[in-house]
């Protein structure tokens, strides 16, 4: 007796349906089959933190909050010897004129004023040029010149008042008379004030540095 022939296109068990032949990893209908264990208990764990919040960024990726890579601040504009010398010269001229105006107004020199002139010149020059020996030396020399300029301005103011002529005329037309009067009136205190200006300039430079 012959066997019955099975009809064609027999419905088959869908892939991922009920367990087939005892396979516990076959999925349910409509669900993906779970991955088989690999034997590595750390295979599915996320990478351990490294302590660097930017470790996962790709090269060239910008930092969070829109900031770029950190940059070093620009160094302060110091140790410029030429600029420091120029500042010393400018400060000496201004301080010398002010010193002369004070001395001419009271018709005497003041030691504290000479010290202030030197300190101002030294402090300003070293603040810009740093503690370079050339800057400190220039400040000391210019401070002596500033005190000397102030003494000449003071004498000119006194002569202008005595002669009843303008100050500009004394400086412009009788400057030789002014320097001669300074030579005749110079004494120990005159030179002491010059030295105080230089010493104070060194002290001001060290204070700024």
Secondary structure, 3 states (H helix, E strand, C coil): CCCCCCCCCCCCCCCCCCCCCCCCCCCCCCCCCCCCCCCCCCCCCCCCCCCCCCCCCCCCCCCHHHCCCCCCCCCCCCCCHHHHHHHHHHHHHHHHHHHHHHHHHHCCCCHHHHHHHHHHHHHHHHHHHCCCHHHHHHHHHHHHHHHHHHHHHHHHHHHHHHHCCCHHHHHHHCHHHHHHHHHHHCCHHHHHHHHHHHHHHHHHHHHHC
